[in-house]
Amino acid sequence: MTSLAELEEQINERERELAELSMKYALRERELAEIKASTGYALLLAGSRVGRKLVPQGGVRDRALWRLICGARRTAQMVQRRFATPAPDESSRPQAARAANVVSPPAIDFTGVPVLPVGRPATYDVIIFPIIDWSFRFQRPQQIATKLAAAGHRVFYVSTGFHGAGNSVHLRPLGQRITEVRLPGPESLLLYERALRPELCDRFVAALSELRGALSIHDAVCLVDLPFWTPVALELRERFSWRIVYDCMDHHAGFPHSTDQMLESESRLSRESDLVLVTSRQLLEEQRANGVAAIHVPNATDFEHFRFGTGAVPASMPVGNRPVVGYYGAISDWFDTELVAELARARPDWQFVLIGHTVGANVEKLKGLPNVHFPGEQRYAELPAYLHAFDVCIIPFKKTALTDATNPVKLFEYLSAGKRVVATELDELKHYSEYVTLASNLGEWLAGIEAALHDSDTGAKERRIAFARENSWAARVADVRRELDRLFPLASIIIVTYNNVEVTRLCLDSMYRRTAYPTFEVIVVDNCSTDGTRDYLADFSARHDNFHLLLRDENEGFARANNLGVQAARGEYIVFLNNDTVVPAGWLSRLLHYLRDLQ
């Protein structure tokens, strides 16, 4: 008789063979599509009509045709290598992402052909439809993605840029369990100003559906940062029951480029999402005023990254012993350049260091001041060195409807280093007045910075650091994960057993290995087995918190046992499963998809 271990090994081997064959099939399909789409293939078809009359049927013609196809393929690959886009500068990527790539081999080939993934997802996947590209300033979207990946989720980060080569996605590994997804579409597409056209939405969804099949994405959450993506997320939920979470970070009506279509897309996204997260209290009030039960999830800090500097002062910092008043982040139209110019003119002995791109801001007056310095945009890995070289940190935003609803991530990062902070009196920052000095005019700004420069209260510094430590991204994303798990109603799986311990073992092992659905319980009712089943089940129960065992002293039949399981069930869904069932990956989500449609 074949042992359980041998059966499991045979199953694993067949799964590996199936995955490898699926990969090879996808590769051949892609190669065939590329060949058929080429000009050479069109010419080949035309020439073949003549060739049939000139070249004999059979092997000679077939070999000639194959040589022609292979030659065209090699030529295409040579051209692709010659004009390929250079790989991005690794030095500009976050240190954590670079380190992850060192220890983890790439899971995806950049050309878009999936490479055999290692293992199956242990929980639901997360597809992030972001407001910024991964390579842009490293902040909330990338921090959440990184922490979700560290918690075991596969994260697919959709690029805000598109490619025009075919209709499939292009994939690139960003870190351990994080993959960039570049969709097919116009390379000049503007996400922030225009609504998504229906035909382009269909193209995006088709490409993501192909990705779903290639990488076995069964249970997933669509984390949407920008209303542009609304129709894509809604269609994916309709097709696959993927949950939608809107992470609302901004008061979009406050952006000058926001159109009526964009605002309507946001309203629809808020209404139809399974969960809405907001970064500020004002955004929370706005969502609740529209009948949306949003959850307040402020920004946070990568505490360990910002807590300590490197010890070396960056070369682009001003030299000398004069006080340094520092800022890093976006320098755009909401940045109060007039205020900073007045501060710099009023205190020529203070050095103002402003780090970041200046797109959208008029900084000509500032650049003419000798005590104002622009080191430019700096890599995320370099920011702690600059931060620890600041004597006082500032957040000099204009007070507008947009900024009043802003929860500045830099505040938490500044506080991680224990720095004293002076900021514009924004509505959101009033809730952090214990840790930041607020100012509403030039006099208050000057007094606030002056006091901060002479502040030697070590106790206050420790309180700032403690506050930042409590508001780490790790803690914040742990809260988010608890909310995400609630999007998956508890499913109670009821199994009746009577002897056949090896069969039951295969059933339970497959279930716990292949169920990515995060919230399920298993209730096993044993009808007085006598072959060791009860001992096995007792041991299994001790190792799994979501496993509940009901041991019967007599066999009262299959129906009675199922009814007892129903009485013990706590789930919104109840699934009856025979103990000789070996479940495939994604089985539970596919089953519940049809029940969800009935709600």
Secondary structure, 3 states (H helix, E strand, C coil): CCCHHHHHHHHHHHHHHHHHHHHHHHHHHHHHHHHHCCHHHHHHHHHHHHHHHHCCCCHHHHHHHHHHHHHHHHHHHHHHHHCCCCCCCHHHCCHHHHHHHHHCCCCECCCCCECCCCCCCCCCEEEEECCCCCCCCCCHHHHHHHHHHHCCCCEEEECCCCECCCCCCEEEEEECCEEEEECECCCCCCCCCCCCCHHHHHHHHHHHHHHHHHCCCCCEEEEECCHHHHHHHHHHHHHHCCEEEEEECCCHHHCCCCCHHHHHHHHHHHHHCCEEEECCHHHHHHHHHCCCCCEECCCCECHHHHHCCCCCCCCCCCCCCCCEEEEECCCCCCECHHHHHHHHHHCCCCEEEEECCCCCCCCHHHHCCCCEECCCCCCHHHHHHHHCCCCEEEECECCCHHHHCCCCHHHHHHHHCCCCEEEECCCHHHHHCCCCEEECCHHHHHHHHHHHHCCCCHHHHHHHHHHHHHCEHHHHHHHHHHHHHCCCCCEEEEEEECCCHHHHHHHHHHHHHHCCCCCEEEEEEECCCCCCHHHHHHHHHHHCCCEEEEECCCCCCHHHHHHHHHHHCCCCEEEEEECCCCCCCCHHHHHHHHHHHCC
